[in-house]
Amino acid sequence: MPCPRLPGFIGPGRTVRGTVVVLAGYAAGTSYAQVQRSLLRYSAFVVVPAVALVAWLVR
């Protein structure tokens, strides 16, 4: 992407990302216990495949 056009995309992208992160944090803060339970429950779906992938790549 040409350099003069880049800031035109970075600014709006940064604004949208910042807004989404703040709103997600606000929503998670009001129901922190529920979010924590969900993350703990579904973390195995991320951790187990990641460990399997690392083991497969190492061997």
JOSULGI-V891965 format. One record per backbone hydrogen bond with DSSP energy under -1.0 kcal/mol. NH is the residue of the N-H (numbers start at 1). CO is the residue of the C=O. Records with the same first field share a line. If there is no record, write none. Layout:
NH: CO / CO
This chain:
6: 2
9: 6
10: 6
11: 7
13: 9
14: 10
15: 11
16: 12
17: 13
18: 14
19: 15
20: 16
21: 17
22: 18
23: 19
24: 20
25: 21
26: 22
27: 23
28: 24
29: 25
30: 26
35: 31
36: 32
37: 33
38: 34
39: 35
40: 36
41: 37
42: 38
43: 39
46: 43
47: 43
48: 44
50: 46
51: 47
52: 48
53: 49
54: 50
55: 51
56: 52
57: 53
58: 54
59: 55
